[in-house]
Amino acid sequence: MKEIRRRLQQGETCLGLYVRIPCPDIVELAKGAGYDFVRLDCEHALMSLSEIRELLSAARRVGMPCQIRIAPELPITALLGQEPAGIMAPHIESREDAQRLVDACRFAPVGRRGMDGLSRMIRMGGMKRQDYMEYEQENLDVIVQIESRAGLEHIDEILQVPGVTMAATGRADLSQELGVSGRKDDPAVLKAERYIIERTLTAGKFPTIAVNSPGRMKELYDLGVRCFLIGKDESLLTSAMAENRRAYKTAAKGTDI
């Protein structure tokens, strides 16, 4: 498995899929389709802890980096024990929010993550405890999602927190905050997203941005973005099924189908 951050450091472009369907086959299909990583959307999709564990297991099996966008009620320490490639927290609005996230995800001296001597890579991979702690510090990505006025105001403080490696945007929530609810492509929203990207790059961190068209991806690529979410499993499956039906329905014109 080639870690996303290592690829970004080398200037490579990484394309990811948001996973909302709690089925391990989705992770395997994403790998087969050539995606570079997946991100489980546990904020907006209903997934049990056992389903998350199965998805992470499938990701390990096929060598697919798997990040998790968490919800407030999820136990970060237990999730980290399953060794995701990254933890992304929505609605980060202050340095304190970012520090709490880092404290939960990073071992000392950067954070205050609890140490389990029987974590997977110690138990199954034969790592010594110190080696495991160093490995996690180097390979786990901590991703802050900026999607509010407060987040925009405090973005430099947020990005200065040691241990934060990536920043994401949230155009839907930003549209609400900026008074253009639901209009994700409003100029005010796009301006805010550009500001988040620019501040992230200035801080030496990596922006990870969801895009809805190749054209938008090219615009952001030219700004320096190299990590993109380019679809959601539910939407892609729905579109493909609808197109498949449409093609056959068209072919059947003039029949009694």
C-alpha positions as a Python dict, from the first residue, in 0.01 Angstrom:
ca = {
    (1, 'M'): (0, 0, 0),
    (2, 'K'): (144, 336, -105),
    (3, 'E'): (42, 605, 142),
    (4, 'I'): (-141, 903, -3),
    (5, 'R'): (80, 1161, 167),
    (6, 'R'): (395, 1001, 28),
    (7, 'R'): (249, 1019, -322),
    (8, 'L'): (148, 1383, -275),
    (9, 'Q'): (495, 1469, -149),
    (10, 'Q'): (628, 1329, -476),
    (11, 'G'): (390, 1548, -676),
    (12, 'E'): (158, 1266, -781),
    (13, 'T'): (-215, 1317, -827),
    (14, 'C'): (-440, 1102, -608),
    (15, 'L'): (-804, 1033, -691),
    (16, 'G'): (-1040, 907, -423),
    (17, 'L'): (-1394, 776, -388),
    (18, 'Y'): (-1638, 862, -111),
    (19, 'V'): (-1790, 539, 21),
    (20, 'R'): (-2140, 557, 172),
    (21, 'I'): (-2257, 200, 107),
    (22, 'P'): (-2127, -25, 388),
    (23, 'C'): (-2030, -312, 159),
    (24, 'P'): (-1670, -439, 132),
    (25, 'D'): (-1724, -512, -238),
    (26, 'I'): (-1736, -135, -300),
    (27, 'V'): (-1379, -99, -174),
    (28, 'E'): (-1264, -387, -393),
    (29, 'L'): (-1443, -243, -697),
    (30, 'A'): (-1281, 97, -634),
    (31, 'K'): (-941, -68, -625),
    (32, 'G'): (-1015, -256, -946),
    (33, 'A'): (-1130, 66, -1111),
    (34, 'G'): (-797, 231, -1032),
    (35, 'Y'): (-891, 472, -752),
    (36, 'D'): (-598, 566, -529),
    (37, 'F'): (-790, 575, -200),
    (38, 'V'): (-1135, 563, -48),
    (39, 'R'): (-1289, 772, 227),
    (40, 'L'): (-1569, 630, 439),
    (41, 'D'): (-1833, 897, 492),
    (42, 'C'): (-1940, 818, 846),
    (43, 'E'): (-2075, 1168, 900),
    (44, 'H'): (-2362, 1148, 650),
    (45, 'A'): (-2399, 772, 595),
    (46, 'L'): (-2525, 529, 856),
    (47, 'M'): (-2253, 273, 927),
    (48, 'S'): (-2214, 51, 1228),
    (49, 'L'): (-1875, -9, 1388),
    (50, 'S'): (-1877, -368, 1263),
    (51, 'E'): (-1945, -246, 907),
    (52, 'I'): (-1661, 6, 932),
    (53, 'R'): (-1432, -272, 1050),
    (54, 'E'): (-1528, -489, 752),
    (55, 'L'): (-1463, -203, 510),
    (56, 'L'): (-1121, -136, 662),
    (57, 'S'): (-1042, -507, 646),
    (58, 'A'): (-1134, -514, 277),
    (59, 'A'): (-914, -209, 217),
    (60, 'R'): (-616, -378, 381),
    (61, 'R'): (-680, -695, 182),
    (62, 'V'): (-654, -518, -154),
    (63, 'G'): (-395, -258, -50),
    (64, 'M'): (-628, 43, -67),
    (65, 'P'): (-561, 340, 164),
    (66, 'C'): (-886, 404, 352),
    (67, 'Q'): (-963, 730, 530),
    (68, 'I'): (-1261, 789, 759),
    (69, 'R'): (-1468, 1105, 787),
    (70, 'I'): (-1588, 1069, 1141),
    (71, 'A'): (-1907, 1165, 1319),
    (72, 'P'): (-1892, 1309, 1674),
    (73, 'E'): (-2022, 991, 1834),
    (74, 'L'): (-1759, 760, 1683),
    (75, 'P'): (-1481, 639, 1915),
    (76, 'I'): (-1165, 766, 1748),
    (77, 'T'): (-927, 553, 1957),
    (78, 'A'): (-1106, 232, 1865),
    (79, 'L'): (-1116, 332, 1497),
    (80, 'L'): (-745, 408, 1501),
    (81, 'G'): (-686, 57, 1634),
    (82, 'Q'): (-811, -67, 1296),
    (83, 'E'): (-541, 146, 1131),
    (84, 'P'): (-715, 365, 874),
    (85, 'A'): (-496, 574, 646),
    (86, 'G'): (-646, 895, 781),
    (87, 'I'): (-904, 1054, 1007),
    (88, 'M'): (-1102, 1351, 878),
    (89, 'A'): (-1307, 1563, 1117),
    (90, 'P'): (-1583, 1791, 985),
    (91, 'H'): (-1673, 2135, 1123),
    (92, 'I'): (-1328, 2234, 1249),
    (93, 'E'): (-1362, 2600, 1347),
    (94, 'S'): (-1074, 2685, 1579),
    (95, 'R'): (-724, 2599, 1687),
    (96, 'E'): (-880, 2427, 1989),
    (97, 'D'): (-1093, 2204, 1765),
    (98, 'A'): (-787, 2108, 1562),
    (99, 'Q'): (-581, 2042, 1874),
    (100, 'R'): (-851, 1812, 2017),
    (101, 'L'): (-846, 1615, 1693),
    (102, 'V'): (-467, 1589, 1695),
    (103, 'D'): (-467, 1493, 2064),
    (104, 'A'): (-700, 1204, 1983),
    (105, 'C'): (-505, 1088, 1676),
    (106, 'R'): (-137, 1145, 1754),
    (107, 'F'): (87, 988, 2011),
    (108, 'A'): (299, 1204, 2242),
    (109, 'P'): (471, 1442, 2214),
    (110, 'V'): (246, 1568, 1933),
    (111, 'G'): (-83, 1446, 2080),
    (112, 'R'): (-228, 1239, 2361),
    (113, 'R'): (-354, 928, 2183),
    (114, 'G'): (-396, 628, 2409),
    (115, 'M'): (-155, 343, 2342),
    (116, 'D'): (-283, -12, 2300),
    (117, 'G'): (-10, -274, 2315),
    (118, 'L'): (-224, -513, 2111),
    (119, 'S'): (-305, -293, 1811),
    (120, 'R'): (-324, -474, 1476),
    (121, 'M'): (27, -401, 1350),
    (122, 'I'): (177, -506, 1681),
    (123, 'R'): (-40, -814, 1709),
    (124, 'M'): (-41, -919, 1342),
    (125, 'G'): (258, -739, 1190),
    (126, 'G'): (516, -809, 1458),
    (127, 'M'): (596, -442, 1522),
    (128, 'K'): (748, -333, 1849),
    (129, 'R'): (551, -71, 2038),
    (130, 'Q'): (797, 212, 1969),
    (131, 'D'): (818, 120, 1601),
    (132, 'Y'): (440, 120, 1578),
    (133, 'M'): (412, 462, 1741),
    (134, 'E'): (667, 606, 1499),
    (135, 'Y'): (494, 439, 1203),
    (136, 'E'): (156, 588, 1296),
    (137, 'Q'): (304, 934, 1346),
    (138, 'E'): (451, 919, 997),
    (139, 'N'): (170, 749, 807),
    (140, 'L'): (-163, 853, 959),
    (141, 'D'): (-315, 1161, 799),
    (142, 'V'): (-512, 1402, 1016),
    (143, 'I'): (-754, 1601, 800),
    (144, 'V'): (-942, 1911, 910),
    (145, 'Q'): (-1256, 2009, 720),
    (146, 'I'): (-1317, 2384, 698),
    (147, 'E'): (-1681, 2461, 620),
    (148, 'S'): (-1791, 2763, 823),
    (149, 'R'): (-1725, 3135, 868),
    (150, 'A'): (-1544, 3062, 1193),
    (151, 'G'): (-1325, 2806, 1017),
    (152, 'L'): (-1238, 3058, 748),
    (153, 'E'): (-1154, 3322, 1009),
    (154, 'H'): (-928, 3090, 1207),
    (155, 'I'): (-784, 2882, 924),
    (156, 'D'): (-423, 2990, 974),
    (157, 'E'): (-437, 2901, 1344),
    (158, 'I'): (-597, 2566, 1259),
    (159, 'L'): (-332, 2478, 1003),
    (160, 'Q'): (-50, 2572, 1239),
    (161, 'V'): (-143, 2293, 1481),
    (162, 'P'): (137, 2034, 1466),
    (163, 'G'): (7, 1700, 1346),
    (164, 'V'): (-248, 1831, 1097),
    (165, 'T'): (-147, 1714, 749),
    (166, 'M'): (-444, 1787, 519),
    (167, 'A'): (-737, 2024, 488),
    (168, 'A'): (-1070, 1971, 313),
    (169, 'T'): (-1353, 2204, 224),
    (170, 'G'): (-1729, 2157, 251),
    (171, 'R'): (-1904, 2363, -15),
    (172, 'A'): (-2257, 2263, 85),
    (173, 'D'): (-2212, 2385, 441),
    (174, 'L'): (-2013, 2685, 325),
    (175, 'S'): (-2308, 2782, 102),
    (176, 'Q'): (-2531, 2793, 410),
    (177, 'E'): (-2277, 2992, 608),
    (178, 'L'): (-2234, 3243, 326),
    (179, 'G'): (-2607, 3300, 274),
    (180, 'V'): (-2644, 3112, -56),
    (181, 'S'): (-2782, 2785, 79),
    (182, 'G'): (-2755, 2493, -160),
    (183, 'R'): (-2570, 2690, -428),
    (184, 'K'): (-2238, 2510, -408),
    (185, 'D'): (-2106, 2677, -723),
    (186, 'D'): (-2193, 3031, -617),
    (187, 'P'): (-1896, 3268, -666),
    (188, 'A'): (-1882, 3336, -291),
    (189, 'V'): (-1848, 2965, -215),
    (190, 'L'): (-1585, 2909, -483),
    (191, 'K'): (-1392, 3211, -353),
    (192, 'A'): (-1399, 3066, -1),
    (193, 'E'): (-1280, 2729, -128),
    (194, 'R'): (-996, 2893, -316),
    (195, 'Y'): (-897, 3080, 0),
    (196, 'I'): (-887, 2753, 200),
    (197, 'I'): (-672, 2591, -68),
    (198, 'E'): (-430, 2882, -83),
    (199, 'R'): (-390, 2902, 295),
    (200, 'T'): (-340, 2524, 314),
    (201, 'L'): (-67, 2528, 51),
    (202, 'T'): (99, 2828, 218),
    (203, 'A'): (105, 2632, 546),
    (204, 'G'): (282, 2345, 373),
    (205, 'K'): (-17, 2111, 410),
    (206, 'F'): (-212, 1923, 144),
    (207, 'P'): (-561, 2029, 31),
    (208, 'T'): (-795, 1737, -38),
    (209, 'I'): (-1095, 1859, -237),
    (210, 'A'): (-1418, 1702, -362),
    (211, 'V'): (-1492, 1798, -723),
    (212, 'N'): (-1793, 1733, -944),
    (213, 'S'): (-1641, 1772, -1290),
    (214, 'P'): (-1309, 1724, -1471),
    (215, 'G'): (-1315, 2096, -1550),
    (216, 'R'): (-1329, 2191, -1184),
    (217, 'M'): (-1052, 1945, -1108),
    (218, 'K'): (-832, 2107, -1373),
    (219, 'E'): (-895, 2452, -1224),
    (220, 'L'): (-788, 2333, -880),
    (221, 'Y'): (-497, 2133, -1018),
    (222, 'D'): (-364, 2456, -1165),
    (223, 'L'): (-385, 2608, -815),
    (224, 'G'): (-167, 2329, -679),
    (225, 'V'): (-420, 2072, -554),
    (226, 'R'): (-321, 1710, -611),
    (227, 'C'): (-564, 1515, -390),
    (228, 'F'): (-923, 1492, -515),
    (229, 'L'): (-1246, 1313, -427),
    (230, 'I'): (-1406, 1251, -766),
    (231, 'G'): (-1733, 1080, -680),
    (232, 'K'): (-1957, 896, -436),
    (233, 'D'): (-2041, 530, -471),
    (234, 'E'): (-2419, 585, -446),
    (235, 'S'): (-2425, 856, -711),
    (236, 'L'): (-2201, 669, -951),
    (237, 'L'): (-2403, 348, -922),
    (238, 'T'): (-2730, 534, -967),
    (239, 'S'): (-2600, 716, -1274),
    (240, 'A'): (-2461, 398, -1428),
    (241, 'M'): (-2784, 205, -1368),
    (242, 'A'): (-2995, 487, -1509),
    (243, 'E'): (-2774, 514, -1818),
    (244, 'N'): (-2782, 138, -1868),
    (245, 'R'): (-3162, 133, -1855),
    (246, 'R'): (-3183, 437, -2083),
    (247, 'A'): (-2963, 272, -2345),
    (248, 'Y'): (-3174, -43, -2353),
    (249, 'K'): (-3499, 151, -2347),
    (250, 'T'): (-3378, 351, -2647),
    (251, 'A'): (-3284, 33, -2831),
    (252, 'A'): (-3629, -108, -2762),
    (253, 'K'): (-3822, 180, -2918),
    (254, 'G'): (-4090, 50, -3148),
    (255, 'T'): (-4127, -270, -2949),
    (256, 'D'): (-4374, -351, -2675),
    (257, 'I'): (-4116, -312, -2395),
}
